[in-house]
Amino acid sequence: KSPLALFRWSMAAASGENRCSMTYMYEYPEYLKIKLPKKTARRYPAYELYLYGEGSYAEENKNLLLTGIPVLFLPGNAGSYKQVRSLGSIALRKAEDVDFKYHFNFFSVNFNEELVALYGGSLQRQTKFVHECIKVILKLYRDQEFAPSSVAIVGHSMGGLVARALLTLKNFKPELINLLITQATPHIAPVMPLDRYLTDFYTAVNSHWILKAQDLRNLTTLSVAGGFRDYQVRSGLAFLPRLSQHDSALSVVSSAVPKAWASTDHLSIVWCKELILATIRAFFDLIDENTRQITEDPKKRMSVLNHHFVRHPAKMFEENPEAFTNLTGAFMWITVKGSKWTYSVYNDSDGKYFVFPLASHRKSYSHVYCENSMLVRKYFFNGYVYNDSSFFLFLFSFLFKVVMLKLLDYPSLSHIVIQVPPAVGNKYTLGCEFFKEDSRTVQLPVTHLFSFGLSSSKILLNSSGLLYNVQLQHFNQIYQAFKIYIDSHCQPLKERKPSVYRLHIPWSYEDSITVAKVPSLAEVSAKLHIAQPHNDSSLPELIIYSSPDCQYEVSKQFYFTAVRFHAGAFPVYIVSNILLTYGGQLSTLRSTGNFSLELVRTAKPYKVEPLISIVVFLQGFNWFREIWESLSLPEVDAAVLSSQDAWFPLVSLILFLFGTGIAYWSGVFFSASLRLFSSLWLTLIRPTELQKDKLITPRRLCGMISLALVSWTTCGSFAVLIIYLQYLFKVLKCLTFSQSSLDTVNSLKMHITILNLFTWIVLLNLPSLIYWLKNLRYNVRLDPDPCRSTAIILVCILEILMSSSTSEVKSSKLLKIAAKVPLPLSVAMLAFGRMHLYRVPHFVTFSLLLHVLCCFV
């Protein structure tokens, strides 16, 4: 329960730059391939298992007579098994420091750099392979004196989710894993839900961890998020599900990890030296001296993780710290009676004890705060805090640290003692003060969302102390984001410690640190990863570790970040706008306008958004939910996002307008590109007269059957790409005759819109195509294939549509229905497609199917 809070930072670091140091190998890294059982190798030909090593250590391990502690690294989306080298190398250096009394063997899985974040069909296969790897690893130790019975796992990105999925396997024994550390893993939901296998996998894993929470108490889980520098996986997704086991799971953001205090991007989290050091220190503190393996005590594991990743007390981890300490040494004792005290040390060869009697301060003050500032550019942290019934002792060595005590929490405490050891060749300053909490706390109301930055508020702090606490009122939702500007003005001094600004979020471990020279204008980004729980009334705080005799002006400016949390839903809004435009073109077929004009006329948010908002509102009533469930309708995505505190009323409107803009300019660019390519086509090849074909011919029928076979026997997205290129070629050919007749011009405009719509379907199905091409040498047929059946239908539809014209559709009895259907389909797409992007092609396919029927009826 140490109150000591310590920070480490770079003096020149700004909030936006990468503050991580690179990890380097001292010897050439080697990866020893582990031979797998023949049955496993045949079943998983694309996957491999490796053992990491360097230099003589790698040579010793070639005979696989391992005596260490096994740790398995699982790479993520498109990740390499070689990413284990940072963990393995630093663990090897640490083992050398203890003369190999303990050491770790780091294994790594080669998943063939599969795109599992975009294609979920291989996640189950990866999970089963990892299970086989764990069994192989443990067999390597079975003849050793201290043979392990479990494996620790470190999973980066989707590798962390695969590790959690192990517990869903029927034949998996939970005792095979006792520690799981995930790095930037999206635990809550996929970043881009492009196929149902991905969303089903997430549902199965999270449901199991919630329902079987009591069975997972012996597994200790740590999730480390990258913070705001990670643009691929936002940290809110990296927090373990709230209903998971509370006493054996921990979620932190890297910017809040002691001795690191750095946000990482999605890749640097695997090599960030500060974070890797914290991880390796934790690994060594987890070792049980009796078994020489990771301790089987879950409470000790959580205690170690809290020590290194939450609240580092600036000393080595002690399972049972001593309650008493002896004040030894022939130091001078000095009593300090004032409420403020400063002491500068330079080349002092004599140590001192400074004693602060508390009896005279208890009535006037509520807190005591002390800090130690080295006036150099390099900061490290170490130190000790001891507590007995009447004394607090602070050992302030030549390092930067702060400590604050609430006097009411220690009613029996009579004195505080600060020990200052000899300081030969060092220069630093100590400062302490007693203060009342109310006098150092000010409140700053945050700007309302709808002010759009037009309103602002400022507070002025005339600093006479060392610490101020600015409470940010009404700051509790992830869509709120502010830039806090702190302008410091100080009296000139030759040497002055920098000011430190700490944004503290009390309901989650996502603090961030900003360091600024004095005087200066500092900028602090105030953003949340996790919304405030409904049962929590605490306030976020901006803690200013100030310099005396300085003036601080604190102001804020609102900026909008909702797009960051919902960027993955952009394809839904873009396709919805194009689909509305397509419906508008069908409704005005006799005078078909171009894409841009129809988009402006038809893409109106008031046609789409109100109905979704009404349904979300009604789902708050039990009777409506019962009716909804009786119809077997899926839950509206906006309601799910709202339950995750990731939704607010205006976000859908804003995204719709963004989607309209992107659809408009992408349509202009797409049309211009087609005309440019048609001009090149006309220049290079002398075209023949375009012949009017029947909708269904034997040749076209053969094309349908051939592509349907391609879809069924190889990959559905490959067949989709072929028919897309065929359609594109046909449109380019038609553009050379765009002035032939009015009917041809109108037909061409319709074809360009369909092709534009179909382009997005191709893009959404592209990940499965990439996965298939990459694994073609192992299997010709993609299994499972998320778009096989949809591809067969689309092939048949587009084979007919590419030869159709507006003259065949104008007289159709189904034209009015085909023109009106895109509107409800757009509503359904926004209602059910935001969190399930794979549903988007289904809505488009249905609309195009009606168009085909119009050609015949």
Secondary structure, DSSP 4 states (H G I P E B T S, - for coil): ---EE-----TT--TTS--PPBP--SS-EEEEEPPPPHHHHHH-TT-EEEEEEEHHHHHHGGG----SEEEEEE--TT--GGGGHHHHHHHHHHHHHTTTSS-EEEEEEE-TT--TTT-GGGHHHHHHHHHHHHHHHHHTTTTSTT--S-EEEEEETHHHHHHHHGGGSTT--GGGEEEEEEES---SS-SS--SHHHHHHHHHHHHHHHHTGGGGTT-EEEEEE--TT-SSS-HHHHSPPTTS-SSSEEEEEGGGSTTT-----TTGGGTBHHHHHHHHHHHHHTEETTTTEE-S-HHHHHHHHHHHHT---SS---SS--S-----SSPEEEE--SSEEEEEEEEE-S-EEEEEE-TTTTTT-SEEEEEEEESSS------EEEE-SSEEEEE--SS-EEEEEEGGG-TT--EEEEEE--EEEEEEEEEEEEE-GGGGEEEEEPPPGGGTT----EEEEEE-SSEEEEEEET---TT-EEEEEEEEEE---SS-PPEEEEEE-TTSB--EEEEE-SS-EEEEEEE-SSPPPTT-----EEEEE--TTEEEEEEEEE---HHHHHGGGHHHHHHHHHHHHHHHHHHTGGGPPPHHHHHHHH--GGGTHHHHHHHHHHTTSHHHHHHHHHTTPPPPHHHHHHHTT---HHHHHHHHHHHHHHHHHHHHHHHHHHHHHHHHHHHHS-PPPPPPPPSS-HHHHHHHHHHHHHHHHT-HHHHHHHHHHHHHHHHHHHHTTTTS-HHHHHHHHHHHHHHHHHHHHHHHTHHHHHHHHHTTTT-SS-SS-TTHHHHHHHHHHHHHHTT--HHHHHT-TTHHHHHHTHHHHHHHHHHHSSS-GGGHHHHHHHHHHHHHHHTT-
